[in-house]
Amino acid sequence: MDKFTTLTGIAAPLDLINIDTDMIIPKQFLKTIHRTGLGKNLFDEMRYESDGSPKADFVLNKEPYTGAQILVAGDNFGCGSSREHAPWALLDFGIRCVIAPSFADIFYNNCFKNGILPIKLPREVIDSLMEKANRGGNATFTIDLENQKVVDPDGKEYAFDVDEFRRHCLLNGLDDIGLTLQKSDKIESYEEARKEQAPWVFGASA
């Protein structure tokens, strides 16, 4: 996955609590096992009319938020079912960071596995960031993972906590597969030894 170091861009304000994974990506779009192509259906029921036309009042349909890489949201973001398609849809749209007072545990964990940084900040801070995000294109935010801080459009800094191992993985672009491949020499060594000990496991005669 792509490394996450420093991100500067527009933040889309989504001032709603309990945004569940079915709101993020409705169940009818879960047929794919691919991580790409889901961005167009992100927040589908909030984003489109029944005839498929965009809802003019939904934040991600308004400029400059159509290209937002940061989302500021309310409490309990990502609740509901554990579908990994939710972070896939956010990432495919271009969202690399979600800032909220709290997250559902499974969604929170899935974000790190897919290159998205979920940041927990107090509600009063979220309220301030939400207000500044509403300024639109004149307000850019910076997310500095290395120094663990959010810098708002006025230059005010907010520190955030993140597990050191997860931080390491994001900074280095390591998902579960990437972490496994770091041990590829040991895996190959083990397999070669097993071929000697139990050749029948690998289709060879004893």
C-alpha positions in Angstrom: 0.0 0.0 0.0 1.1 3.6 -0.4 3.1 5.3 2.4 1.4 7.9 4.6 3.8 10.5 5.8 2.4 14.1 5.5 -0.9 14.9 3.8 -2.0 18.5 3.0 -5.4 19.2 1.4 -9.0 20.1 1.7 -11.1 18.5 4.5 -14.7 17.6 3.8 -17.0 18.3 6.8 -19.6 15.5 7.5 -21.2 16.6 10.7 -23.1 13.3 11.4 -22.8 10.8 14.2 -23.1 7.0 13.9 -22.1 6.9 10.2 -22.3 3.1 9.7 -20.5 1.0 7.1 -23.8 0.5 5.1 -24.0 4.3 4.7 -20.3 4.4 3.6 -20.8 1.6 1.0 -24.3 0.0 0.8 -24.6 -3.8 0.8 -25.5 -4.1 -3.0 -21.9 -3.0 -3.8 -20.2 -5.8 -1.8 -20.1 -8.3 -4.6 -16.6 -7.4 -5.7 -13.4 -8.7 -4.0 -11.4 -5.9 -5.7 -10.3 -2.8 -3.8 -10.8 -0.5 -6.7 -13.9 0.9 -8.3 -15.9 1.4 -5.1 -15.2 5.2 -4.8 -18.0 6.1 -7.2 -20.5 4.4 -4.8 -19.1 5.9 -1.6 -22.0 7.3 0.5 -24.2 6.2 -2.4 -27.6 6.7 -0.8 -26.6 10.1 0.6 -24.8 11.2 -2.6 -27.3 10.2 -5.3 -30.9 10.6 -6.1 -33.0 7.5 -7.0 -32.4 8.2 -10.7 -28.6 8.3 -10.2 -28.1 12.0 -10.4 -25.9 13.7 -7.8 -27.6 15.3 -4.8 -26.5 19.0 -5.0 -26.5 19.5 -1.2 -24.3 16.5 -0.3 -20.8 17.7 0.7 -18.8 15.4 -1.6 -20.8 16.6 -4.6 -19.8 20.2 -3.9 -16.6 21.9 -5.0 -13.9 21.8 -3.7 -14.8 18.8 -1.7 -15.2 16.5 -4.7 -11.4 16.0 -4.4 -11.2 15.9 -0.6 -8.5 13.6 0.9 -9.5 14.3 4.5 -12.9 13.8 6.2 -14.0 15.4 9.4 -16.9 13.5 11.0 -18.9 12.9 14.2 -18.8 10.2 16.9 -18.8 6.5 16.3 -17.7 6.6 12.6 -17.7 3.3 10.9 -20.1 1.4 13.1 -22.3 -1.4 11.9 -21.1 -4.4 10.0 -17.4 -5.2 9.7 -17.2 -4.9 5.9 -13.7 -4.1 4.7 -15.3 -2.6 1.6 -15.9 0.6 3.7 -12.2 1.7 3.9 -11.8 0.4 0.3 -14.5 2.8 -0.9 -13.0 5.7 1.1 -9.6 5.1 -0.3 -10.7 4.6 -3.9 -12.5 8.0 -3.6 -9.3 9.5 -2.4 -9.8 9.8 1.3 -6.6 9.1 3.2 -7.5 10.4 6.6 -10.7 10.5 8.7 -10.8 12.6 11.8 -13.6 12.0 14.4 -14.1 11.8 18.2 -14.5 8.0 18.1 -14.6 5.1 15.7 -16.0 1.6 15.7 -13.2 -0.8 16.6 -13.3 -3.1 13.5 -13.5 -0.2 11.1 -10.7 1.6 12.9 -8.5 -1.5 12.6 -9.4 -2.0 8.9 -8.3 1.6 8.1 -4.7 1.0 9.1 -4.6 -2.2 7.1 -5.7 -0.3 4.0 -3.5 2.8 4.2 -6.1 5.2 5.8 -5.2 7.1 9.0 -8.1 7.4 11.5 -7.5 10.2 14.0 -9.3 10.5 17.3 -9.6 14.0 18.7 -11.9 15.5 21.4 -15.4 16.7 20.4 -14.6 20.3 21.0 -11.6 20.1 18.6 -13.7 18.3 16.0 -16.3 21.1 16.2 -13.5 23.7 15.5 -12.1 21.6 12.6 -15.6 21.2 11.2 -16.2 24.9 11.2 -12.9 25.6 9.5 -13.5 22.8 6.9 -16.7 24.6 5.9 -14.5 27.4 4.6 -13.9 25.3 1.5 -11.0 25.8 -0.9 -9.5 28.6 1.3 -8.9 26.2 4.1 -6.2 23.5 3.8 -5.3 21.1 6.6 -2.0 19.2 7.1 -1.8 15.8 8.7 1.7 15.1 9.9 1.9 11.4 10.9 5.6 11.4 11.7 5.1 14.2 14.3 1.6 13.1 15.1 -0.2 16.4 14.7 -3.0 18.0 12.7 -2.4 21.5 11.6 -5.6 23.5 10.9 -6.0 26.3 8.3 -5.1 28.9 10.9 -1.8 27.1 11.8 -3.1 25.8 15.1 -1.7 22.3 15.9 -3.4 19.4 17.6 -1.5 16.4 18.8 -3.0 12.9 18.3 -2.1 9.5 19.6 -1.5 6.5 17.4 -0.1 3.0 18.1 3.6 2.9 17.3 3.4 -0.3 15.3 0.5 1.0 13.2 2.3 4.3 12.7 5.4 2.4 11.5 3.3 0.4 9.1 1.6 3.5 7.6 4.9 5.5 7.4 6.5 2.6 5.5 3.5 1.5 3.4 3.3 -1.9 5.0 0.0 -3.9 5.0 -0.2 -7.5 6.2 1.2 -8.8 3.0 4.1 -6.3 3.1 4.9 -7.3 6.7 4.9 -11.0 5.7 7.2 -10.3 2.7 9.8 -8.7 5.0 10.3 -12.2 6.3 10.5 -13.8 2.9 14.1 -15.1 3.4 13.0 -16.9 6.6 9.9 -18.3 4.9 12.0 -19.6 1.9 14.5 -21.1 4.3 11.8 -22.9 6.2 10.2 -24.3 3.0 13.5 -25.6 1.8 14.0 -27.4 5.1 10.5 -28.8 5.0 11.1 -30.1 1.4 14.0 -32.1 2.8 12.1 -33.4 5.8 8.7 -34.1 4.2 9.1 -34.1 0.3 5.6 -35.6 -0.1 4.0 -32.5 1.2 5.4 -30.7 -1.9 4.3 -33.4 -4.3 7.6 -35.2 -4.4 8.1 -38.9 -3.6 9.7 -39.8 -0.3 
